């Protein structure tokens, strides 16, 4: 069974509306506020920062 062009356009329009709603919801806060504190008390993060400093000092 073949889907008509009108049906395909209607499906695409509804999917675009869903995407727009998700984008609007996700942009209510700046990206940095969403990630604030994500790596608090993380030894891996601290080690990555130390390695970054060491790299910048010696390059």
PDB file of N, CA, C and O in Angstrom:
ATOM      1  N   UNK A   1       0.842  -1.175   0.000  1.00  0.00           N
ATOM      2  CA  UNK A   1       0.000   0.000   0.000  1.00  0.00           C
ATOM      3  C   UNK A   1       0.886   1.237   0.000  1.00  0.00           C
ATOM      4  O   UNK A   1       1.787   1.365   0.829  1.00  0.00           O
ATOM      5  N   UNK A   2       0.634   2.116  -0.905  1.00  0.00           N
ATOM      6  CA  UNK A   2       1.439   3.311  -1.063  1.00  0.00           C
ATOM      7  C   UNK A   2       0.811   4.477  -0.291  1.00  0.00           C
ATOM      8  O   UNK A   2      -0.408   4.651  -0.272  1.00  0.00           O
ATOM      9  N   UNK A   3       1.676   5.261   0.339  1.00  0.00           N
ATOM     10  CA  UNK A   3       1.216   6.426   1.086  1.00  0.00           C
ATOM     11  C   UNK A   3       1.206   7.619   0.135  1.00  0.00           C
ATOM     12  O   UNK A   3       2.161   7.844  -0.608  1.00  0.00           O
ATOM     13  N   UNK A   4       0.122   8.374   0.170  1.00  0.00           N
ATOM     14  CA  UNK A   4       0.018   9.514  -0.739  1.00  0.00           C
ATOM     15  C   UNK A   4       0.960  10.633  -0.308  1.00  0.00           C
ATOM     16  O   UNK A   4       1.429  10.686   0.828  1.00  0.00           O
ATOM     17  N   UNK A   5       1.211  11.507  -1.244  1.00  0.00           N
ATOM     18  CA  UNK A   5       2.078  12.650  -0.971  1.00  0.00           C
ATOM     19  C   UNK A   5       1.506  13.507   0.148  1.00  0.00           C
ATOM     20  O   UNK A   5       2.250  13.984   1.006  1.00  0.00           O
ATOM     21  N   UNK A   6       0.207  13.705   0.148  1.00  0.00           N
ATOM     22  CA  UNK A   6      -0.436  14.512   1.186  1.00  0.00           C
ATOM     23  C   UNK A   6      -0.243  13.890   2.569  1.00  0.00           C
ATOM     24  O   UNK A   6      -0.001  14.598   3.547  1.00  0.00           O
ATOM     25  N   UNK A   7      -0.350  12.572   2.643  1.00  0.00           N
ATOM     26  CA  UNK A   7      -0.153  11.882   3.923  1.00  0.00           C
ATOM     27  C   UNK A   7       1.295  11.998   4.391  1.00  0.00           C
ATOM     28  O   UNK A   7       1.560  12.196   5.576  1.00  0.00           O
ATOM     29  N   UNK A   8       2.218  11.873   3.456  1.00  0.00           N
ATOM     30  CA  UNK A   8       3.633  11.993   3.805  1.00  0.00           C
ATOM     31  C   UNK A   8       3.942  13.395   4.311  1.00  0.00           C
ATOM     32  O   UNK A   8       4.676  13.550   5.288  1.00  0.00           O
ATOM     33  N   UNK A   9       3.393  14.418   3.662  1.00  0.00           N
ATOM     34  CA  UNK A   9       3.610  15.801   4.096  1.00  0.00           C
ATOM     35  C   UNK A   9       3.010  16.015   5.483  1.00  0.00           C
ATOM     36  O   UNK A   9       3.621  16.669   6.328  1.00  0.00           O
ATOM     37  N   UNK A  10       1.828  15.472   5.718  1.00  0.00           N
ATOM     38  CA  UNK A  10       1.189  15.614   7.035  1.00  0.00           C
ATOM     39  C   UNK A  10       2.042  14.962   8.122  1.00  0.00           C
ATOM     40  O   UNK A  10       2.184  15.517   9.212  1.00  0.00           O
ATOM     41  N   UNK A  11       2.600  13.807   7.837  1.00  0.00           N
ATOM     42  CA  UNK A  11       3.475  13.123   8.800  1.00  0.00           C
ATOM     43  C   UNK A  11       4.714  13.966   9.078  1.00  0.00           C
ATOM     44  O   UNK A  11       5.103  14.141  10.233  1.00  0.00           O
ATOM     45  N   UNK A  12       5.331  14.487   8.023  1.00  0.00           N
ATOM     46  CA  UNK A  12       6.524  15.324   8.186  1.00  0.00           C
ATOM     47  C   UNK A  12       6.206  16.587   8.987  1.00  0.00           C
ATOM     48  O   UNK A  12       6.993  16.994   9.841  1.00  0.00           O
ATOM     49  N   UNK A  13       5.067  17.201   8.717  1.00  0.00           N
ATOM     50  CA  UNK A  13       4.689  18.407   9.459  1.00  0.00           C
ATOM     51  C   UNK A  13       4.518  18.115  10.940  1.00  0.00           C
ATOM     52  O   UNK A  13       4.949  18.907  11.778  1.00  0.00           O
ATOM     53  N   UNK A  14       3.896  16.991  11.276  1.00  0.00           N
ATOM     54  CA  UNK A  14       3.712  16.655  12.691  1.00  0.00           C
ATOM     55  C   UNK A  14       5.057  16.354  13.358  1.00  0.00           C
ATOM     56  O   UNK A  14       5.267  16.710  14.517  1.00  0.00           O
ATOM     57  N   UNK A  15       5.960  15.704  12.634  1.00  0.00           N
ATOM     58  CA  UNK A  15       7.289  15.429  13.190  1.00  0.00           C
ATOM     59  C   UNK A  15       8.080  16.717  13.390  1.00  0.00           C
ATOM     60  O   UNK A  15       8.799  16.851  14.379  1.00  0.00           O
ATOM     61  N   UNK A  16       7.957  17.658  12.472  1.00  0.00           N
ATOM     62  CA  UNK A  16       8.642  18.946  12.622  1.00  0.00           C
ATOM     63  C   UNK A  16       8.107  19.700  13.840  1.00  0.00           C
ATOM     64  O   UNK A  16       8.877  20.319  14.574  1.00  0.00           O
ATOM     65  N   UNK A  17       6.801  19.651  14.054  1.00  0.00           N
ATOM     66  CA  UNK A  17       6.235  20.299  15.238  1.00  0.00           C
ATOM     67  C   UNK A  17       6.793  19.693  16.521  1.00  0.00           C
ATOM     68  O   UNK A  17       7.088  20.418  17.471  1.00  0.00           O
ATOM     69  N   UNK A  18       6.940  18.370  16.556  1.00  0.00           N
ATOM     70  CA  UNK A  18       7.518  17.710  17.730  1.00  0.00           C
ATOM     71  C   UNK A  18       8.958  18.153  17.947  1.00  0.00           C
ATOM     72  O   UNK A  18       9.364  18.410  19.080  1.00  0.00           O
ATOM     73  N   UNK A  19       9.724  18.245  16.881  1.00  0.00           N
ATOM     74  CA  UNK A  19      11.118  18.676  16.990  1.00  0.00           C
ATOM     75  C   UNK A  19      11.192  20.108  17.488  1.00  0.00           C
ATOM     76  O   UNK A  19      12.016  20.427  18.345  1.00  0.00           O
ATOM     77  N   UNK A  20      10.332  20.979  16.955  1.00  0.00           N
ATOM     78  CA  UNK A  20      10.316  22.376  17.401  1.00  0.00           C
ATOM     79  C   UNK A  20       9.996  22.477  18.883  1.00  0.00           C
ATOM     80  O   UNK A  20      10.605  23.277  19.594  1.00  0.00           O
ATOM     81  N   UNK A  21       9.053  21.681  19.356  1.00  0.00           N
ATOM     82  CA  UNK A  21       8.708  21.701  20.782  1.00  0.00           C
ATOM     83  C   UNK A  21       9.895  21.265  21.633  1.00  0.00           C
ATOM     84  O   UNK A  21      10.163  21.857  22.679  1.00  0.00           O
ATOM     85  N   UNK A  22      10.607  20.231  21.186  1.00  0.00           N
ATOM     86  CA  UNK A  22      11.773  19.760  21.930  1.00  0.00           C
ATOM     87  C   UNK A  22      12.864  20.824  21.966  1.00  0.00           C
ATOM     88  O   UNK A  22      13.511  21.012  22.996  1.00  0.00           O
ATOM     89  N   UNK A  23      13.070  21.513  20.863  1.00  0.00           N
ATOM     90  CA  UNK A  23      14.086  22.562  20.807  1.00  0.00           C
ATOM     91  C   UNK A  23      13.703  23.704  21.729  1.00  0.00           C
ATOM     92  O   UNK A  23      14.558  24.233  22.439  1.00  0.00           O
ATOM     93  N   UNK A  24      12.436  24.097  21.734  1.00  0.00           N
ATOM     94  CA  UNK A  24      11.979  25.174  22.609  1.00  0.00           C
ATOM     95  C   UNK A  24      12.161  24.796  24.068  1.00  0.00           C
ATOM     96  O   UNK A  24      12.601  25.617  24.874  1.00  0.00           O
ATOM     97  N   UNK A  25      11.832  23.579  24.409  1.00  0.00           N
ATOM     98  CA  UNK A  25      11.979  23.114  25.791  1.00  0.00           C
ATOM     99  C   UNK A  25      13.447  23.070  26.184  1.00  0.00           C
ATOM    100  O   UNK A  25      13.807  23.473  27.290  1.00  0.00           O
ATOM    101  N   UNK A  26      14.291  22.586  25.292  1.00  0.00           N
ATOM    102  CA  UNK A  26      15.694  22.405  25.633  1.00  0.00           C
ATOM    103  C   UNK A  26      16.447  23.732  25.686  1.00  0.00           C
ATOM    104  O   UNK A  26      17.538  23.786  26.252  1.00  0.00           O
ATOM    105  N   UNK A  27      15.902  24.791  25.119  1.00  0.00           N
ATOM    106  CA  UNK A  27      16.608  26.064  25.121  1.00  0.00           C
ATOM    107  C   UNK A  27      16.096  27.015  26.203  1.00  0.00           C
ATOM    108  O   UNK A  27      16.400  28.207  26.172  1.00  0.00           O
ATOM    109  N   UNK A  28      15.328  26.502  27.149  1.00  0.00           N
ATOM    110  CA  UNK A  28      14.845  27.371  28.213  1.00  0.00           C
ATOM    111  C   UNK A  28      15.981  27.799  29.134  1.00  0.00           C
ATOM    112  O   UNK A  28      15.926  28.889  29.704  1.00  0.00           O
ATOM    113  N   UNK A  29      16.988  26.985  29.291  1.00  0.00           N
ATOM    114  CA  UNK A  29      18.166  27.306  30.087  1.00  0.00           C
ATOM    115  C   UNK A  29      19.391  27.311  29.179  1.00  0.00           C
ATOM    116  O   UNK A  29      19.462  26.529  28.231  1.00  0.00           O
ATOM    117  N   UNK A  30      20.346  28.178  29.461  1.00  0.00           N
ATOM    118  CA  UNK A  30      21.600  28.109  28.695  1.00  0.00           C
ATOM    119  C   UNK A  30      22.287  26.763  28.924  1.00  0.00           C
ATOM    120  O   UNK A  30      22.127  26.146  29.977  1.00  0.00           O
ATOM    121  N   UNK A  31      23.046  26.320  27.936  1.00  0.00           N
ATOM    122  CA  UNK A  31      23.686  25.008  28.012  1.00  0.00           C
ATOM    123  C   UNK A  31      24.591  24.878  29.218  1.00  0.00           C
ATOM    124  O   UNK A  31      24.693  23.804  29.810  1.00  0.00           O
ATOM    125  N   UNK A  32      25.255  25.978  29.590  1.00  0.00           N
ATOM    126  CA  UNK A  32      26.204  25.892  30.699  1.00  0.00           C
ATOM    127  C   UNK A  32      25.482  25.743  32.035  1.00  0.00           C
ATOM    128  O   UNK A  32      26.023  25.149  32.967  1.00  0.00           O
ATOM    129  N   UNK A  33      24.268  26.276  32.137  1.00  0.00           N
ATOM    130  CA  UNK A  33      23.517  26.088  33.382  1.00  0.00           C
ATOM    131  C   UNK A  33      23.046  24.643  33.524  1.00  0.00           C
ATOM    132  O   UNK A  33      22.978  24.112  34.632  1.00  0.00           O
ATOM    133  N   UNK A  34      22.724  24.017  32.404  1.00  0.00           N
ATOM    134  CA  UNK A  34      22.297  22.614  32.452  1.00  0.00           C
ATOM    135  C   UNK A  34      23.427  21.702  32.909  1.00  0.00           C
ATOM    136  O   UNK A  34      23.189  20.679  33.550  1.00  0.00           O
ATOM    137  N   UNK A  35      24.659  22.080  32.575  1.00  0.00           N
ATOM    138  CA  UNK A  35      25.810  21.232  32.885  1.00  0.00           C
ATOM    139  C   UNK A  35      26.551  21.663  34.138  1.00  0.00           C
ATOM    140  O   UNK A  35      27.529  21.022  34.523  1.00  0.00           O
ATOM    141  N   UNK A  36      26.114  22.719  34.773  1.00  0.00           N
ATOM    142  CA  UNK A  36      26.773  23.245  35.963  1.00  0.00           C
ATOM    143  C   UNK A  36      26.806  22.187  37.070  1.00  0.00           C
ATOM    144  O   UNK A  36      25.769  21.655  37.466  1.00  0.00           O
ATOM    145  N   UNK A  37      27.985  21.897  37.550  1.00  0.00           N
ATOM    146  CA  UNK A  37      28.144  20.936  38.638  1.00  0.00           C
ATOM    147  C   UNK A  37      28.137  19.476  38.218  1.00  0.00           C
ATOM    148  O   UNK A  37      28.185  18.586  39.067  1.00  0.00           O
ATOM    149  N   UNK A  38      28.079  19.224  36.942  1.00  0.00           N
ATOM    150  CA  UNK A  38      28.006  17.843  36.459  1.00  0.00           C
ATOM    151  C   UNK A  38      29.231  17.031  36.870  1.00  0.00           C
ATOM    152  O   UNK A  38      29.139  15.826  37.106  1.00  0.00           O
ATOM    153  N   UNK A  39      30.393  17.712  36.953  1.00  0.00           N
ATOM    154  CA  UNK A  39      31.626  16.993  37.282  1.00  0.00           C
ATOM    155  C   UNK A  39      32.131  17.316  38.687  1.00  0.00           C
ATOM    156  O   UNK A  39      33.313  17.131  38.973  1.00  0.00           O
ATOM    157  N   UNK A  40      31.262  17.790  39.553  1.00  0.00           N
ATOM    158  CA  UNK A  40      31.669  18.108  40.919  1.00  0.00           C
ATOM    159  C   UNK A  40      32.181  16.853  41.620  1.00  0.00           C
ATOM    160  O   UNK A  40      31.591  15.777  41.512  1.00  0.00           O
ATOM    161  N   UNK A  41      33.275  17.011  42.331  1.00  0.00           N
ATOM    162  CA  UNK A  41      33.878  15.908  43.099  1.00  0.00           C
ATOM    163  C   UNK A  41      34.257  14.713  42.224  1.00  0.00           C
ATOM    164  O   UNK A  41      34.161  13.565  42.658  1.00  0.00           O
ATOM    165  N   UNK A  42      34.688  14.987  40.994  1.00  0.00           N
ATOM    166  CA  UNK A  42      35.086  13.914  40.094  1.00  0.00           C
ATOM    167  C   UNK A  42      36.607  13.901  39.965  1.00  0.00           C
ATOM    168  O   UNK A  42      37.203  14.867  39.488  1.00  0.00           O
ATOM    169  N   UNK A  43      37.223  12.821  40.386  1.00  0.00           N
ATOM    170  CA  UNK A  43      38.673  12.716  40.281  1.00  0.00           C
ATOM    171  C   UNK A  43      39.108  12.638  38.811  1.00  0.00           C
ATOM    172  O   UNK A  43      40.190  13.107  38.457  1.00  0.00           O
ATOM    173  N   UNK A  44      38.273  12.052  37.970  1.00  0.00           N
ATOM    174  CA  UNK A  44      38.596  11.992  36.538  1.00  0.00           C
ATOM    175  C   UNK A  44      38.634  13.393  35.943  1.00  0.00           C
ATOM    176  O   UNK A  44      39.523  13.700  35.149  1.00  0.00           O
ATOM    177  N   UNK A  45      37.696  14.237  36.311  1.00  0.00           N
ATOM    178  CA  UNK A  45      37.668  15.612  35.810  1.00  0.00           C
ATOM    179  C   UNK A  45      38.898  16.372  36.301  1.00  0.00           C
ATOM    180  O   UNK A  45      39.549  17.078  35.531  1.00  0.00           O
ATOM    181  N   UNK A  46      39.208  16.223  37.577  1.00  0.00           N
ATOM    182  CA  UNK A  46      40.388  16.905  38.133  1.00  0.00           C
ATOM    183  C   UNK A  46      41.661  16.467  37.406  1.00  0.00           C
ATOM    184  O   UNK A  46      42.518  17.298  37.104  1.00  0.00           O
ATOM    185  N   UNK A  47      41.786  15.184  37.129  1.00  0.00           N
ATOM    186  CA  UNK A  47      42.947  14.673  36.413  1.00  0.00           C
ATOM    187  C   UNK A  47      42.997  15.237  34.990  1.00  0.00           C
ATOM    188  O   UNK A  47      44.071  15.596  34.508  1.00  0.00           O
ATOM    189  N   UNK A  48      41.858  15.319  34.321  1.00  0.00           N
ATOM    190  CA  UNK A  48      41.811  15.873  32.968  1.00  0.00           C
ATOM    191  C   UNK A  48      42.242  17.338  32.975  1.00  0.00           C
ATOM    192  O   UNK A  48      42.950  17.777  32.068  1.00  0.00           O
ATOM    193  N   UNK A  49      41.828  18.089  33.974  1.00  0.00           N
ATOM    194  CA  UNK A  49      42.222  19.493  34.066  1.00  0.00           C
ATOM    195  C   UNK A  49      43.727  19.617  34.304  1.00  0.00           C
ATOM    196  O   UNK A  49      44.376  20.488  33.726  1.00  0.00           O
ATOM    197  N   UNK A  50      44.286  18.745  35.155  1.00  0.00           N
ATOM    198  CA  UNK A  50      45.727  18.764  35.413  1.00  0.00           C
ATOM    199  C   UNK A  50      46.513  18.442  34.139  1.00  0.00           C
ATOM    200  O   UNK A  50      47.522  19.082  33.844  1.00  0.00           O
ATOM    201  N   UNK A  51      46.045  17.456  33.400  1.00  0.00           N
ATOM    202  CA  UNK A  51      46.720  17.100  32.152  1.00  0.00           C
ATOM    203  C   UNK A  51      46.622  18.233  31.128  1.00  0.00           C
ATOM    204  O   UNK A  51      47.571  18.473  30.382  1.00  0.00           O
ATOM    205  N   UNK A  52      45.494  18.924  31.084  1.00  0.00           N
ATOM    206  CA  UNK A  52      45.339  20.055  30.178  1.00  0.00           C
ATOM    207  C   UNK A  52      46.292  21.187  30.510  1.00  0.00           C
ATOM    208  O   UNK A  52      46.890  21.782  29.614  1.00  0.00           O
ATOM    209  N   UNK A  53      46.436  21.485  31.784  1.00  0.00           N
ATOM    210  CA  UNK A  53      47.368  22.534  32.223  1.00  0.00           C
ATOM    211  C   UNK A  53      48.797  22.135  31.872  1.00  0.00           C
ATOM    212  O   UNK A  53      49.567  22.941  31.352  1.00  0.00           O
ATOM    213  N   UNK A  54      49.140  20.889  32.161  1.00  0.00           N
ATOM    214  CA  UNK A  54      50.482  20.408  31.855  1.00  0.00           C
ATOM    215  C   UNK A  54      50.761  20.489  30.353  1.00  0.00           C
ATOM    216  O   UNK A  54      51.859  20.874  29.953  1.00  0.00           O
ATOM    217  N   UNK A  55      49.800  20.139  29.531  1.00  0.00           N
ATOM    218  CA  UNK A  55      49.962  20.194  28.087  1.00  0.00           C
ATOM    219  C   UNK A  55      50.186  21.634  27.625  1.00  0.00           C
ATOM    220  O   UNK A  55      51.072  21.894  26.811  1.00  0.00           O
ATOM    221  N   UNK A  56      49.388  22.568  28.140  1.00  0.00           N
ATOM    222  CA  UNK A  56      49.520  23.965  27.722  1.00  0.00           C
ATOM    223  C   UNK A  56      50.837  24.571  28.172  1.00  0.00           C
ATOM    224  O   UNK A  56      51.399  25.412  27.469  1.00  0.00           O
ATOM    225  N   UNK A  57      51.334  24.168  29.311  1.00  0.00           N
ATOM    226  CA  UNK A  57      52.597  24.729  29.823  1.00  0.00           C
ATOM    227  C   UNK A  57      53.801  24.208  29.056  1.00  0.00           C
ATOM    228  O   UNK A  57      54.817  24.896  28.964  1.00  0.00           O
ATOM    229  N   UNK A  58      53.706  23.015  28.510  1.00  0.00           N
ATOM    230  CA  UNK A  58      54.849  22.385  27.854  1.00  0.00           C
ATOM    231  C   UNK A  58      54.747  22.321  26.337  1.00  0.00           C
ATOM    232  O   UNK A  58      55.522  21.613  25.694  1.00  0.00           O
ATOM    233  N   UNK A  59      53.797  23.053  25.755  1.00  0.00           N
ATOM    234  CA  UNK A  59      53.694  22.984  24.284  1.00  0.00           C
ATOM    235  C   UNK A  59      54.100  24.293  23.652  1.00  0.00           C
ATOM    236  O   UNK A  59      54.077  24.421  22.427  1.00  0.00           O
TER     237      UNK A  59
END
